Amino acid sequence: MTQQFNKMQTLKRRFFAMRNGLLADQMRRAGSNFRIIFGLNIVQINEIAADYGHDPEFASTLWGNTTTRESMLLAPMLWSVDDFNYEGAIKLCHEVTDAEVADIVCHKLLKRRDDVVSIIEALIDAEQPILRYIALRLTLPMIGGKISPERALEMADTEIGKEESLTAALSTMIKSEAEYLLEDL
């Protein structure tokens, strides 16, 4: 426990030293739901992740620090796809509350899973917009591969009909990509 505490204290000092107050203020004004925002960019967070490497225990500690933006963004970078079974991956998705965190979870963890299509299908009809966002975010790079253009178009059209601001742009991109791929069929 002391080792985790020391790691967290060292990391917080690093966040503080790298902070970007202007970016943090901009994020707050834009409506970020995090109480603590240091304003680090993704490149900086990736550099920190590279220094820590695969560390599932510390990642879990960071993930539990839900008030701090940078902790929530760093945690998925310290896990690997093998750290979660299917149920654990779905549980992780249910703990995401922010689109930026969702993007990192999708990019760093979920898109490389063998069961990614099952995860998409489990989330696409969820009541919570953030879960549908995750499903759509995972769908976009897989259209024409693991996800057929027809299925992608169906998902996009359904989501567009919900008129949800969180998923609107993503749904439109998926629709456009799927329609493009279907033109030649």
N, C-alpha and C positions, 0 to 999 in steps of 0.2 A: 504494500500500500504506500509506503514511504517513497519507493522508487517512482510510482505513478504520480504521486504528489510533486516530486522533484521535477519529473518530466514536464508536468503541466506548468509549474512555476517558470521553468526555463523557456517553455514555448510562449507563455504569456509575455515574458520579457522581450522575446523576439518579435512577437506581434506588435508590442508597444513601440519597439525601436523602428519597425518598418511601417508604422501607421501612416495613413494618408488622410488627414483630417478633412480636406476638401472633398474627397471621394466619399468618405463616411457621411459627411453632412448631406451630400447630394443623395445618397441612398436613403437616408432618413426622410428627407423631404419627398422622395419618390414613394414613400410608404413602406419601406422595408419593415418586416415584422420582428427584426432582431433588436434586442435591447442594447447589445454591445456590438459595435461595428468598428473595426480598425481601419477598414478601407484598403486592405491588401488586394492586389489583383491576382488573377488566376495563375499567372506566370510565377509570381512570388510564392503562392501557396504550393504550386508544383515543386519549386525548389526546396521548400521546407519538407515536403513529402519525400523527396529524393534523399534528404538527409536522414529521415527516420526509417525509411524502407517499410517493408511489410511488418506491421505490428498490430495484430488484431485486438490485443488487450488495450493498448493505448487508444486505438481507433474507437473502441466501445466507450472508453472514458470521454473522449472528445465528442462522440455522438450524443452522449448524455448531457453535454453542456449546450443545451438547446437555446440558450439566450445569446450565444456568441456566434456570429456569422462565420467567422474564419474557422472555428472549431468544427462546425457542421460541414463546411466545404472540405476541410482537410481529412476528416474521418474516412470518407469513402476511398481516399487515395492511399490509405494505409491498410485497407482490407484487400483481399484477393477474392476472385469468384468462388474459390473453394472454401471460403470461410462461412458460406451460407448454403443450407439446403434450400429447396424450393419454398418451404414454409417460412424459413428465415428471410428469404429474399422478399416475399410478399409482406411480411411483418415490417421489414425495413421500409418498403414503399409506403406503408400506412403511417410511418413516423415522419415522413417528409411533409413539410408545411410550406415550402417556398420553391418557386420555379428554378431559381439558381441552384439550389441544393439538388433538386430533381435532375437537372442537367448533368451535374457531376456524378450523381449516383448512376444515371443511365450510361454516361460515357465511360466512367472508370470501372464499373462493376457489371451492370446488368446486360449490356449489349453483347458481352463475350460469353454469356452463359449458354449452355446447350439447351436449356429449357426456356429461353427467352420468349419464344412464341406462346408458350403456356402462360408466362407472366403477363404478356400483352393481353391475351384473351381473358385472363382473370381480372384485369383492371379496366378494360375498355368500357364496360357497362356500369362501372362504379358510380355511386351517387356523388362522391366527392370529386370536384373538378381536378384537383391536383393528381389524383390517381389516374384519371383519364389522360391528363397531360403526360404523365409518365408513360402510359401505354402508347400514346401518339408519338412521343419523343423517341421511343424505342422502335416504332414502326417506320419512321421516315427513312433511315439508312438501309432498311431491309426490304423495301419495295422492289419486287422483281427477283428477290432472292428467297429468303425465308417466308416472306409475306407476298402473296400474289397481288398484282395490281388491282384485281377485282375486289379482293378483301380490303385492301387499303382504301380504295374508293368508297366502299360501303361504310367503313369506319369514319372516314372524313365527312361524308355526307350526313351521317347520323349526328356527328359532333357539331357540324355547322348548323344543323337544325336546332341545337340547344342554345345557340347564341350566347355562349360563355366566353367572356373576354380573355380568360386565361388560355383557352385552347384555340381561339379563333385563327390566329396567324399560322399556327402549326397545322391545323386542319386544312387551311387553304393551300399550304405548301404540299401537303400529302395529296390532296385532290389534284393539284396541278401535275405533280410527278406521276401519279397513277394514270391520269388521263393521257399524258404524253406517252407513257409506255403502252397504253391500250390502243393508241392511234394506229400502230402498225399491225395490230392483230386482225 
